[in-house]
Amino acid sequence: MPADKKRIVLCPNTGRDPDFAFTRKTKALLESAGYEVIVSPVCRTRDEFDALKDERFLSAEEAAENAGLMVTLGGDGTILKVARATMKHPVPIIGINLGHRGFMAELEPGDSELLLKAAAGDYTTIERMMLDVELVRGGEAVYFDSALNDAVVSGAATAIWVSAYGDGSKITEYLGDGIIIATPTGSTAYSLSAGGPLVEPTAENIIITPICAHLITAKPFVLTSDRHVTVTAHKNNEKQYWLSVDGGKPIIMRDNDELHVTKSRHTTLMAHVSDKSFYDIAFEKLGG
């Protein structure tokens, strides 16, 4: 079904706007400008969303099928959830920051004029690369997901052995707290705090960042997007470690599991309305 550019989906994070006060205010603003507004809450659990069903809310995936714009009300985590939920029906996303740093969320709560500008379709679309993440155990795929930010393998209280390969060639091996495989979008998240590089979000690269490696030569790598990255954790003698995709539910890993990460055919579309460049945002958000 073709998108209806007059139909806008608000995706409030129930943890950031628990009483929907800001959501109602934003909905009223858009409706007064002549837009049809659908509300699709971003909940922490499926049970929490089901508890809201009496309000006749739609899931983000359902709402995106014929929408012109998705507006998230929350932090960057809210954008990640909406991006993954709607990747089969890509709709431009713009975020209003109700969180902390909000690197991806372009608007602040008082930016009403910019929101109306985005609603009118007066924006630039930025296409952001995603990753496909597959966990293989004993030759069989046991888990699959897609990431806008990153896939992280990390241990519990003790360090783990990690190896990473690009197209079958060893890139790095070390004892440490884990490893991050990130997109350029994810380069401003966990990867950055672990010492990884900042990469422009429109670039197409796969970034490998060690987490607290016990090896002075274990450094971040920036790969081309066509690399097939394989990560294994081994020699860990029953230590606990797990995989998390875009900060989602941890998946327990076992020694000799293989994590395969490749560029996804899916992308995320972000609507850009302000005159700020990536460098302006980086300087502003990262304490310049």
N, C-alpha and C positions, 0 to 999 in steps of 0.2 A: 504494500500500500504506500503511495507517495506521501512524503512528510507534509504535514500541515504547518506552515510557517507561523500561523497565528496560535498554534497550540504549544504551550510552554509547560515543562514539567519541573516542579520544585522538589528537590530531594533533600529534606532536612535531616540532619543527624539528630536522633532523639536524645543523645547524650549532651549535645551542644544547645539544643533548643527544646528542652523537655516539655514545656507547656505549649509549644508551637506559637508563641507570641510573635516572634520575628517572622515566622512562616506566614501567619495570617496577615501581618503588615505588608509583607512582600507580595502576597497573593492579591491583596486589595489594590496595591499600586499597579500591578500588571493588568488586572481586570478593568480598572478605571481607564486604562489606555487601550482597551478593546481586545485584550488577549484572552483566550481560553486557557485556564490554568488547572493542571492536574497535580495533585500532591502524592509523592511516592516516598515515604519515609525510609531512611537508611537506619536499620536497627542493628543492635549488637548480636542478636540471635534470631533464628527463625521463629521461635516461640514468641519473642517480643513483637515481631511483625504480625504474626497470626492473632495476637491479642488486640491489634488495632483494626482488624478486618471489619468490625462493625462500622467503622468510619468510611468504608468503601474506598479505601486506598488501593492503588495498583502497585505491583512490583515495578522496579525500574525497568526490567526487561520488557514487561507488558506495555508500560507507558511509552517506551522509546520507539515502538513500532511505527507510530505515525506522528511523532513530535517534531517540532522545528528546532527546539533548543532545550537542553537539560541545564538546570541551575542548581548547583549543590550549595547547601547551607551548612557549613561545618568547617573542618580542616582539610588537609591534604588527604587524610585517610578516607574521608567521605568521597572525594574524587576518585580515589583508587577503587573503591567498592562499586561506584556507579560505572566507571570505565569498564570494569570486568563484567559487570552484569549486562551491559549494553553492547558489547563488542560485536555481536552478531547483527545488530541493527545500529551501526554507528551514527550518532547524532552529536553535533557540536556541544561541548560541555564548557560551562563557565562557573567558577566557584566564588561564593561570597564567604570570606574568611571569618568564621566564628571560633576558630581554634587559636593556636599559639603563633608559631612562625608563619604558617600558611604560604609556603613557597610557591605552590601550584595555584592556589586560590587567588585570582587576580584582583577581585573586588573586596572592598571593606564594607561594613554594614551601611555606611552613609553614602555610598556611591550610587544613588538612585538614578542619576542621569546616565551614567555609564551602563547600568542595568537596562534601562529603556533603550539605549543605543544598541545593545546586544540583542534585545528582544526584536528590534526592528530589522535585524539582519545586517547591521552596519558594523561588521567585524571582519577580522582576518582569521582564516582557519589555519591552525598549526597542526600538522599531522605528527603524532608521536609514536615511535616504534614500541612494540611490545615483544615479550619473550614467551616461547612455549617451553614448559618445564615438565619433564617426564622422569618419574622414578622407576627404575628397573631393578627387579629382584629375581635372581635365578633365571634370567633370560626373559622374564615376563614383566610387562608394565603393570605396576600396582597403584599408580597415582599419576594424574595429569592435571595441569592447570596452566593458566596464562598470567603473565605479570606485566604491569605497566612500570613498576619500580624495580623490584628485585626478587631473587630467590636466595635464601640464606640457609646455610648449613652451620649449626652451632652446637656446642656441647653444653653440659650442665656446669658443675663446679670445677671440673678438671679439664685440662687441654686435650685435644684430639689430633690424631694424624690426618692430614688432608692432602690429597693430590688433585691437580687440575690439568687437563689436557685440551689442546686445541687441534681438531682434526686428527686425533691420535698421537700427537707429539706432546711430550710432557712440557708444561709451562712452569709449574711450581710444585713443590712438596715441602711440607713443614709440619711442626707441632705447634698448635695454637688454639685459639678459642673458636675458630671456624673460618668461613669464607663467604663472601658476598659476590653474586653474579648479578650485575645491574645493567639497566638501560641508561641512556643519557638522562632521561627524566629522573631515574633513581640515583643519579650521581650526586644530587643535592640532599639525599636522605642518609640512611645508615652508612652507605659507602663513604660519604664525605666525613662523617664523624670517625670512621676507621682509618682515615688518611688517604682516601681515594681522591681522584682528580675531579674537578668540575668540568662537565662536558655540556656543550650547548644542546638544549632539548630537541632541536631539529636535526641533529646529527644522527647517524646510524652506526652505532658501535656497541660492542659488548664489553663491559668493564669488569675485571676480576680484581677484587680487593681482599687481601688477607685481614683477618681479625686477630689482633694481638699475637702475631706470629713470633715464635721463639727462635727466630732466624734472621740475622741482620740483612740477608740478601733477598728476603721475601718481600717483594714490592708489588704495587698495583700494576696491572697490565690493561692497556686499551687495545681491543681487537677489532678487526673489521666485522661487520654484521653477518657475513656469510660463514663465519666459523661455527663448527659444531663443538661445543664445549662439553666435556665430560668431567664430572667431579666424583671422586671416590673417597670415602673415609674408611680407614683400615688400621689394623694392628691396635685396636682400641680396647680389646679385652673386656667386653661387656660394659664399657662406659656408655652412658646415655647421651644421645645426640639426636637432632631432629632437623627437618626441613620446614621452612616457613616461606610462603609465597605472598608477597605484598603485605607482610605482617599478619597473615591469616592464621588459622588454626594449625598448630605444630603437628607435623607428620613424623612419627618415630622412624628412624633409620637404623639399619643394621650394618655390621661390617660387610664389605664387598658389595653393598648396594651401589648402583651406578645412577648418578643424576645427569640427565642429558638436557642441555639448554641450547635452544636455537632461536633465531629470529622468527617471530610469528607472522603469519599472513594477515593477522588482524592488527589494526592500529587504533589509536585513540585520537579523536578530533577535539582540539581545544579552541575555543573562541577567544580571540585576543582583541580587546577594545581600547585599552589605554595606550598612551604613547611611550610607555616604559619598555626599554629593551631588556633582554636577559641579563645584561651586565648591570643595568640600573637596579633590577630586582635583587640580584646577587649581592650587590653592595649594600642595599637597604636592609635585606633580611639577615645578612651574615655579619652585621655589626661594623660596617665600614664607617 
